[in-house]
Amino acid sequence: MKKGLKLTDILVTIIISLIFGLVYKLWGPLYGVVSTFGLHVEQLIYGMWFIAATVAFLIIRKPGVALLAEVAAAHGEFIFGGEWGVVTLIFGIGQGLAAELVFAAFGYKRFNVFVVSLAGIGSAFASIAIDYYYGYIGDLALWNLLLMFGARIIGAIVISGIFAYLIVAALEKTGVTNLVRPASNSDYRALD
Amino acid sequence: MEFNFSFQETWLHKTNPSLKFIIIVFLFICMLFVHNINFLINFMLGTLLLYLFFTGHPWKRLILISIPFLLIFLTSSTSMIFFGKGDTTWLKWGLVHITEESFIRGVHLGFRGIVFAALGIIFALTTRPVYLFYSLMQQLKLKPKYAYSFMAAFRLIPIMLEELLTLRYALKVRGVKNQRGVKGFYQKIKHYSIPMLAQSIRRAHRIAVAMEAKRFSVATNRTFYYQIGFTKYDLLFIFYFLALFGLSFATTAYFPYLPIEDVRYNG
């Protein structure tokens, strides 16, 4: 079997990601509006910006897809004129890499809610690390900082973990995932 | 759906996309080490100048696009202003604790947000995606299968938008009402994402098969319809930012707006 992603995998990943890129773009103003409530309520919806990696990986289930998806989605947001500009790309690379590492740690063989949520948490940590340099968040009062972390991680688990899993589970019923997934062991067993 | 998106070509359109991209990423990294708000203000004025006068887009559009800038300023600065560390108290009201230091740091973050927003928008307004990917293939050796996949995907965006509209009408005509709260939120996501994703995956799969048949995935020795190289405008772009750096340094040194050199907390 040839290593790496085929053109089909890449194209499907990118198209999925562009859909999420549009969502990411629309999420920016929403995030802005929610953040005026104060007390980091907006961090609860931050998790949406991690979802491309987890959904694309759950659909295609190959190494490299999570990173490519997150970068492509960030690029989409950037090209649609996202408010954060270049910053999105840097965050995209960081978050995608973190999610990719989590999936790699399980040998790209686990596709359950737990692993997907863990990937979401990984992305959240990556975004926090970049924020540390970009947003001086180390200079926030401690209780406020912890509140921010907590809210962002909860958001990551709910949106990029649980929602992503449920969406792909519903998508499986439509049968399209069979088009793009590699044959699994149970498929081979069915042939015997 | 038809958009009128005409604009005048300026020298920014003629700069090499890869070069423009690398410089903007490089500026991002540089800005992370700028802690002097005076420098940042000068630099921001320089980028806004570029945004307002050299993108070649009509005024109305530029103003419309810049509305989110204000939002960026607010979202990037408010938390730091209200909850940041500092010693010279201005206002204390419950959890909110505004100090001079936190206020200035917050404003610094807001300006930083605006600088990146402006640079990003400048790039997006003056770069045709197709040229960007051709340039990435030619100058940065991006694999053609990635570049062509991106370009094919961009062509599908209008179809996706049309589908989204159809979907909205279909849900409306069937009287679908959304519940409130987290469950309603999930249902809304589901109603839109499942059909959109399913259709897009089917379409992407068909296109990919066709593209593979036409050997788009083969990487070696291909020729390109667009040849993207370097011009004198690339030098102009580099010099603009070098000059901006120099001017910002000079004005910061001789005419500072505020007597603050580092906005970080050191108490």
Interface residues (C-beta under 8 A of the other chain):
Chain A: K6 L7 T8 I10 L11 V12 I14 I15 I16 L18 I19 L22 G28 P29 Y31 G32 S35 T36 G38 L39 H40 E42 V55 I59 A72 H75 F78 I79 F80 G81 G82 E83 W84 G85 V86 V87 T88 L89 I90 Y133 Y134 G135 Y136 D139 L140 A141 N144 M148 V158 F163 L166 I167 A170 L171 T174 V176 T177 L179 V180
Chain B: I24 V25 L27 F28 L32 I65 P68 F69 L71 I72 L74 T75 S76 T78 S79 M80 F82 F83 G84 K85 L95 H97 S102 R105 L109 R112 G113 F116 A117 A118 L119 G120 I121 F123 A124 L125 P129 K145 Y146 Y148 S149 F150 A152 A153 F154 L156 I157 M160 V182 Y186 I189 K190 S193 I194 M196 L197 A198 S200 I201 R202 R203 A204 H205 I207 A208 V209 M211 E212 F216 S217 V263 R264 Y265
